[in-house]
Amino acid sequence: MGLIKDGITEVIATTRYNAAPMGIISRDGRLRMVLFHGSHTEKNVVNEGWIVANFIFDPVVYVRTAFDDLPESDFVETEVDGMTMHRLAGAEAWAAFRTEIQKNTSEALIIDLVPLHEEIISLTLHSLNRGFNSIVEATVHATRYLREPDPALRRLIVHHTGLVRKCGGQREQEALELLEQYIEI
Ligand SMILES: Cc1cc2nc3c(=O)[nH]c(=O)nc-3n(C[C@H](O)[C@H](O)[C@H](O)COP(=O)(O)O)c2cc1C
């Protein structure tokens, strides 16, 4: 089991027919997630006790799943440790976890992840593109901005969307157009 690296790995987390960008925190050999209250991901984790980390490098998927749902046809059913899990058909790799609720604060549910299984489907070289990184950054700030319209967050979004325009390829530009449909900047 080595797909999740030390630090915070951003993935598309899937639960029952749901996908959302989420960070997996790996520190001192322990894996955790902080699920802010109110997401479908939180609700499904509480009800079912599992999550799948999907490794996917399509910027459009990051934007779409942050604000919207994917059709059920984008998911694949997989049996892991006696549980029927849903992962993304388009993922290059995936890792499945059992979840254990560690703490419930006023802001978020903190869960421990117990690794069960992981699989690499295709190995692709992803060259570094600041446009891709900035789409991820702009999207994460946009999800926060929608909850709390702080001008500092707006400045970060403007900065990162500028970088997407400058450095991104066609798919990053498409992701940016989609982002602009969800949030007025
Ligand atoms: C790169 C990225 C990382 C994110 N990480 C988290 C996270 O660790 N925890 C969280 O609660 N939300 C996180 N979010 C925000 C959720 O993706 C967002 O609230 C989403 O709407 C939840 O979707 P759901 O209701 O389908 O679960 C992140 C967003 C992005 C773009």
The ligand as an SDF file (V2000), in Angstrom:
LIG
                    3D

 31 33  0  0  0  0  0  0  0  0999 V2000
   -8.7610   20.0270   -4.0020 C   0  0  0  0  0  0  0  0  0  0  0  0
   -9.9110   20.0500   -3.0450 C   0  0  0  0  0  0  0  0  0  0  0  0
   -9.7540   19.4760   -1.7920 C   0  0  0  0  0  0  0  0  0  0  0  0
  -10.8270   19.4470   -0.8750 C   0  0  0  0  0  0  0  0  0  0  0  0
  -10.6460   18.8470    0.3320 N   0  0  0  0  0  0  0  0  0  0  0  0
  -11.6780   18.7730    1.1990 C   0  0  0  0  0  0  0  0  0  0  0  0
  -11.5160   18.0970    2.4460 C   0  0  0  0  0  0  0  0  0  0  0  0
  -10.4370   17.5680    2.7680 O   0  0  0  0  0  0  0  0  0  0  0  0
  -12.5880   18.0330    3.2640 N   0  0  0  0  0  0  0  0  0  0  0  0
  -13.8160   18.5880    2.9360 C   0  0  0  0  0  0  0  0  0  0  0  0
  -14.7620   18.4780    3.7270 O   0  0  0  0  0  0  0  0  0  0  0  0
  -13.9870   19.2400    1.7520 N   0  0  0  0  0  0  0  0  0  0  0  0
  -12.9570   19.3330    0.8880 C   0  0  0  0  0  0  0  0  0  0  0  0
  -13.1200   19.9770   -0.3160 N   0  0  0  0  0  0  0  0  0  0  0  0
  -14.4470   20.5670   -0.6400 C   0  0  0  0  0  0  0  0  0  0  0  0
  -15.4420   19.5010   -1.1370 C   0  0  0  0  0  0  0  0  0  0  0  0
  -14.9490   18.8550   -2.3030 O   0  0  0  0  0  0  0  0  0  0  0  0
  -16.7950   20.1630   -1.4650 C   0  0  0  0  0  0  0  0  0  0  0  0
  -17.3640   20.6750   -0.2760 O   0  0  0  0  0  0  0  0  0  0  0  0
  -17.7800   19.2600   -2.1670 C   0  0  0  0  0  0  0  0  0  0  0  0
  -18.9070   20.0170   -2.5740 O   0  0  0  0  0  0  0  0  0  0  0  0
  -18.2890   18.0960   -1.3290 C   0  0  0  0  0  0  0  0  0  0  0  0
  -19.0970   17.2960   -2.1860 O   0  0  0  0  0  0  0  0  0  0  0  0
  -20.1300   16.2090   -1.6480 P   0  0  0  0  0  0  0  0  0  0  0  0
  -21.2890   16.9660   -1.0000 O   0  0  0  0  0  0  0  0  0  0  0  0
  -20.5720   15.4860   -2.8990 O   0  0  0  0  0  0  0  0  0  0  0  0
  -19.4330   15.3320   -0.6790 O   0  0  0  0  0  0  0  0  0  0  0  0
  -12.0810   20.0410   -1.2280 C   0  0  0  0  0  0  0  0  0  0  0  0
  -12.2200   20.6370   -2.4930 C   0  0  0  0  0  0  0  0  0  0  0  0
  -11.1480   20.6610   -3.3870 C   0  0  0  0  0  0  0  0  0  0  0  0
  -11.3420   21.2930   -4.7390 C   0  0  0  0  0  0  0  0  0  0  0  0
  1  2  1  0
  2  3  1  0
  2 30  2  0
  3  4  2  0
  4  5  1  0
  4 28  1  0
  5  6  2  0
  6  7  1  0
  6 13  1  0
  7  8  2  0
  7  9  1  0
  9 10  1  0
 10 11  2  0
 10 12  1  0
 12 13  2  0
 13 14  1  0
 14 15  1  0
 14 28  1  0
 15 16  1  0
 16 17  1  0
 16 18  1  0
 18 19  1  0
 18 20  1  0
 20 21  1  0
 20 22  1  0
 22 23  1  0
 23 24  1  0
 24 25  2  0
 24 26  1  0
 24 27  1  0
 28 29  2  0
 29 30  1  0
 30 31  1  0
M  END
$$$$
